[in-house]
Amino acid sequence: MAVTTRRDVIALAGLGLSGLAAGCSPVLRVVSASNSADPVLDDIQRRTFQYFWDTTNPANGLARDRFPTPSFASMAAVGFALTAYPIGVYRGFVPRASAAQRTLATLRFLARAPQGDAPSGMTGYKGFFYHFVDMERGTRFETTELSTVDTALLLGGMLFAQGFFDRPEESEIRELVDKIYERVDWRWSQARPPTVALGWSPEKGHLPYDWIAYSEAMLVYILALGSPTHALGPESWKAWSAGLRKHWGTEEGEQLVRFAPLFGHQYSHIWVDFRGIRDAFMRERGLDYFENSRRATRAQHAYAVRNPMGWNGYGSRLWGLTACDGPADVTVQADGRSRTFRTYSARGPGDFDDGTIAPTAVGGSVPFAPELCIDALKAMRAGHGDNLYREYGFLDSLNLSVPPTVPLKHGRHVPGRGWYDGDYLGIDQGPILAMIENHRSDLVWQVMRANPHIQRGLKRAGFTGGWLPR
């Protein structure tokens, strides 16, 4: 657990403490004997932070979808970058003033970027942002969609930055976050009320799919219900959660709401502390969404140990399926059987498994099962060296079952080892950094628990108990 009963040092770190005089909640630096001195976690966090610091565009704060392959910017990756900067301050990786300036550059750009329904030259519409945008101009990349979930991930990073940068001289950060969040028209996104559409495009209008049932879209609805200007009603959460019963089942002996790739059990938890708070569905089941993610993590570990498909390397210290890069889109004969591999794809037990392991699957799940996840991260780092772990931490994925004769779309074959990706992905780097920090210090969760919009959204969704004020 991220919160320990024994705290050897609780020190005011001088990071967000102007709020003591201003009536704001201070950011506390919590250091315990169990989590303060881990040089491996220190190194993973430092390198992963450096990915965002080095590869974002300092002029506008836009974060690359991937690196070093040239790419467009991803709005979700920008949200993870905005989450990374305060963590970098907290860990001493970067001066506070520098992080605040980078954050401010990002927010100024997003606040002023063009919004409209034209098919090109726009960064967003109705307060939402396009999934991918040009790294320099910040305008829509080709025909990508306006994305409700990527906008929510962006807002998660913004609201964390708003709560962290609480000094008087940082007031513009807080003002810009309010401006950007308040203009998001959640009601417009309801093509089929009371649920929220996945997205919109100027060519076709709202996409024909809505966010329903368990997924990373928990954050979409919490932010939509918590909006101070365009709030949705409790019926939206009820409609979203109506499908939970269909997804309740058993995986590897664990009873849980199922979602095969681990990212669905991680993303909303990066900014929302679900420990001890429950909505109507979870009250019926006698658990919370944090426990649900813990069970999903343990189930994936058990699946890898059982290894029903016989993939090379799977075991107690090499596991983790989620959405990630893969080696190729091909079906070949290998080890006397037909094997299908994919490039970028969602992966998970019972869904699709081609032997591709992603470090973010375990890195982003550290708070749920630290005893399993930290052990796996350390084993990956030690066992695969710079084939997998380099300047910016973990490359996106590896697969030890790809025959060397397979023509690759991504990455490279390492003789005698297997396939390793050559890219880092922003949306996979972000969960590693943030969730290790939540495990070690509760930093993101501490700040976000005090956010009135998060509190309001959770209450409108029917959450009660735990840390949530009555």
N, C-alpha and C positions, 0 to 999 in steps of 0.2 A: 504494500500500500504506500501511497505517496505521503500520507500523514503518519508519522510515527508517534508512539506514546512517549518515547524518550527524546527530548530535545536538549542537546548539550549546549547549544548556542542559539539564541534567538536575538539577532542583531539588526538594528536599523542600518540598512546598507547605504543610505544616502542616495537612493536611486529615485524615489518618488515621494520624498518625505516633506516636501513643501506643504503637502496636504494636511499635515498636523496643525499648522497654523490656520490653514484655510478651511478646515472642517471637512477635508476629504479623507478617504481611507488611505492610510499609508501602505506602501508596498513593503512587506517584511521579507527579509532574507532569513530563511530557516535552514540551518545547517545541523544535521544530525550525524551521529557516529556511523549510522548504517548507510548513509548515502553521500556523504560529503567528500570522501577520499577514494575516488575510483578513477584512476588515470585513463583507463580505457574509455569510459563514458565521457570523460573530459575531452579526450581526443576526438571521439566521434562527434560530439556536439560542436567543438571548435571547427572541425573541417566542414561539417554540414552547414554551419552558420556562414562560413566563408564562401560557400557556393552562392548564397543569395547576395552577400556583400560584393562579391567580385563580378558576378555575371548580370546583375540588373543594370538597367540604363540609369546612371545617376541623375541625368537631366530630367527624366519624367517618372522614374521609379518602376518602369515596366520590367517584369521578370520573365525570363525566357521559359518557354515550354520545356526545352531540353538544351543540353550543352554537353560536348562541344559542337555537335551537329548544328549548323545554322538553323534558326527557327524563329517563328513569330513569338509574341508574348502571350501568356496564358493569364486570364484574370484571376483564376483560382491560385496560380503561382504567386501573383501579386499579393493576395491575401496571406499566403504563407510567408512571403518576404516581410510584410508588415508585422507578422507575428514574430519573425526571427529577430528583428532589430532590438526590441526590448530584452529579449533573452540574451542577445549579445552584450547589451549593457550590463545586465544582471550578472553575467558570467565574466565580465571584464574583458570581452573580446574586442570591444570598440568603445570609444568615449561616448558618453551620453549625448553631448552636443552634436556629434557627427551623426548618431542614429536619429536624433530628432530632426536634423536637417534633411536626411534622406527621406524620412517619413513625411516631412512637410512638402518636399518636392513631389512626392507621389500623390499626396492628397490635393495639392494645388492643381496638378495636371488633371486628375480625375474630376475635380469639381468644375474645371473650365472646359473640359473636352466636349466636342460637339455631340449633342443628343438630337435625334430626329429620325423620321421614317424613311429617309432616302436610302437607297440600296448601297451606297458607297460614301466614303468621306465622314462617316459617323462612328463614334465610339460606343454609343448606346442609344436607348430610346426608353421613355417613360421611367427614367431613373435606373433601369437595368443596363448591363454591359454585355457586349459581345464576348463570346467564349474566347476567341482568339483575335488579337489585334496586331497591327504592324509595330515592331519594336521601336521605331523612330517616330512615326507620325501618331501612333496610337489609334488608328482608325481600323475599321472592320477588315479582317483578313479574308479575302476572296468571298465565299458565300457562307461563312460560318454563322451559326445561329446566335440570337440573343438568348443567353442562358440564365435561368432563374437560380439554378444551384451554384453555378460559378459566381454569380453575383452574391449569393449568400456566403460563400467561402471568402470572397473578397471583404464583405462586410464584417465577418467574424474577425479578420485581421485588423480591420479599421477600429472596431469597438475595443479590442484589446489594447491597441496603441493609444486610443483616447483615454482609457483608464490608467494606463501606465504613465504617460507623459502628463503629469498633473501639476507641474510648476507654473507659476504665473507667466513666465516668459514663453511657455509652450501653449498658450491659450488658443493660438490659431489652429493648432492640430485638432483640438477639441471642437472648435467651431466648424471646421471643414467636415469633420466626420458627421456632425449633426446635419449639416446641409446635404451631404450626399445620401445619408440614410433616410432622411425625411422626404426626399423627392422620389423614392422608389415607390411606384404605384402598384402595390400588391393586388389591389382589386382589379386593375386592368389585366393582370396575369391570369385571372380566373376565366378562361374561355368556357369552361364547363363548371360553374360554381357547384359546390363550395371548394373544390380542389384547385390546385395551382398547376398550370401547364408547365411542361419541361422547358419550353422556350417559344421563340417567335422569330420569323424572318420577314423582311419587307416583301419578298416575292410570294410567300404562301400564307402569311399570317401566323396565328398560333399553331404550334406543332400539335398533332392529333393525339398526344399522350399527356397524361397527368401524373403527378407524383401521388401515388397511392401505395399503401403498405410499407413495411419496414425497409429503410434504405438510408443513405446519407442525407435524405431530404428532411430529416427531423429539424435540422438547422434552418431550412427554408421556412418551415411553418412556425417555428419559434420566433424568428425575426419578423415574419409577416404578422403574427398575432401581437407582437410587441411593438409594432410600428406606432409612433406618436401621431402620424398623419393619415395613413391609408391602411389601418389595421383590419385584418380579417377577424371573423368571429369564431367562437369555440366550435362551431359546426364544421369548420375546415379541419381542425385536428381530429374531430370525431370521424370525418369521412376518410382522412388519411389512415387512421388507425383501425378502420373497419376490417382491413385485410390482414391484421396481425394474426387472427385466429387461424387463417388458412396457412400461415407460415410457421405456426407453432408445431414443433415436432422434436424428434430425437436425432442427434448426430453423435456418433462415437460414444454413446451412453450419456450424453448431455442433453437435457431438455431445455429448449430455447426457441426464440423467434429466429428463424433461419434466414441467412443471407450469405451466399457462398463465398464471395471474395471478402477479405478482411477489411478492405477500405470502408465498406458500408457500416462496419462496427466501430470505426475509428473517427471518421471526419467530424461528425457533430460533437463528439466527445472531446475534441481538441479544445474547444472554447466553452463547452457547457459541462459542468460537473454534475453528472447524473447519479452520483453516489447518495443513496438515502432518500432521493425524491422519486415520487411515483405518480403516474397518471392512472386513469381508471383501469386500463388493461393490466398494468403491472401490479396494481393493488390486488386484482383478482388472482394473479399468479404468485404473489408473495415474494417478489424480487424487484429489482430495478434494472434500468437499461445498462448500467455499468456491469452488473452481475451477468446480464445477458451477453455482453461483449467478452467478459471473462470466460464464460462457457464456450463461446465461439472460438476463442483463442486456444483453450485447452483441447477442444474437439479437433482443430486443425493439427495441433501437435500429435494427438493420438492417431490421426489419419496418416500422418507422415511416418510414424513408427510402424503402423500396420502396413503401409505402402502396398495397397491392393493392386496397383498397376505395375509394380515392379520397376520403378524409376531408379536410376543410379543415384546414390548418395543420400536419398531420403532417410531420415532417422531423427533421433531425439535432439540433435544439434544442427540439423539442416532441414528446415521446413518453412512454410509460409507461402500461401497462395493468395493472390489479389490481382488487381489490374496492373499490368506491367508490360514492358517490352518482351518480345520473344524472338527466336532466331530466324524463322522463315515461315511462309505459308505453303506447306507442303505435306504430302503423305508419302511415307517411304516404308520399306521393309527394314526392320532393325531388330536384332536379337530374336529372329524367328517369328516376328509378329508385325502387323501393320501399325505404324505410329504416325499420328497427325500432330504437326507442330504449327504454331501460329506466330505472327509478329505481335503487335500490340493487341492485347485482349484481356478481358476479365477472366480470372481463373479461380476455381474453388472446388472443393470436394462435392461430387454429385452434379457439378455444372460442367466445367471443362478443366482438365489437368493434362498438360503435355510435358511435365517434368521440369517446368520453369519455376524457379524459386526467386522471390523478390525480398531483399533485406527490409524494405519498408513494411512488409507484412508483419514481421516480428518487431521492428523498431517502433512502429506506430502503435503497437499493442503492449508496450512495456508496462504501463500502469496496471493492465488487466492481469497479467501473469508474469511478474518480473523474474521469478525464479526460472521460468522457461525461456523468456525472451532475451534477457541479458546474457544468459549462457549461450544462446544461439548466435547472438551478435558477436560475442567474443570468439566463438568457434569459427564463424565465417571470416572474421578479420584475421585470425591467426592461421587458419587452414588454407586460405586462398590468396593471401598476400595481395600484391598489387595487381593481380588478375582481376580482383574485385574491389579492393579498397585502396583509394588513391588520394590525390590532393584534396578533393572535396568529399571525402568519405566514401560511402558505398556507391558503386555503379549500380545501375537499376536492377539487374537480374543476372542469373546464371542458369545453365542447364547442362548437367553432366551426362545426358543421354543422347545428345544430338550426334549422329554419325558424322565423321569428318568429311564425308562425300556430299553432304547437304550444302547446296549453294545458299549463302546467308544473305539476308536483307539487312541485318544489323549485327554489329559486334564482330567477334572473331573466334576461331577455333584455337585452343591451346592444346598442342599435342600431349596426349596422355592424361588430360584433365577434362576438357569439355568445352562448352560454349560460354562466353562471357560477353555481356553487353558492353558497348563502348560509350554509352551516354549516361548522364545524370538527368532525371526528370524532376522538375520543380515541385509537382504535386506529390511526388514520392519522397523527396528530400524533406519537405515541410513537416509531415507527421513524425519523422524520426526525431528531429530536433525538438519539436514542441512536446511530444509525449514523453520523451526522456526527461524533459524539464518538469512536466507535471508530476512525474513519478518522484523526481528528486526534491522538488521544492513546492509543488502546487502553484507555481507562479501564475500561469495563465488562468487557472481555475480561481485563484484568490482574487485576481483583478476582475474577472468576469462575473463572479458571484455578486459583486456590488453594482453591476450594471442594471439600471432600472428597466431598460428595454428587455433584457433577458429575463429579469424577474417577472415583468408584466406578461411576456409571451408564455412563460412556463405556467403562470397562474391561469391565464385564459385557456390554456390547453388542459387544465385540470390537475396540474402537478401540485402535490402537497408534501409536507414532511421535510426531514433533514435540515439542510441549511437555509431552505427557502423561507423568508420571513412570512408570517401570517398576514 
